[in-house]
Amino acid sequence: MDTLPGVGEVLARRIVDYRESHGGFRDVAQLQDVSGIGDSKYADLKDKVTV
């Protein structure tokens, strides 16, 4: 996750924690449910990740 724009150590931890507590991501749009990922950051990430 270090190579993704705007994703540092704290946000990466939040993404992993979300994934672990919700049984993984079923859709890239679920990234918006992670604390710290708003509309702008989601727009930067959505085309750079896959599920």
Secondary structure, 3 states (H helix, E strand, C coil): CCCCCCCCHHHHHHHHHHHHHHCCCCCHHHHHHCCCCCHHHHHHHCCCCCC
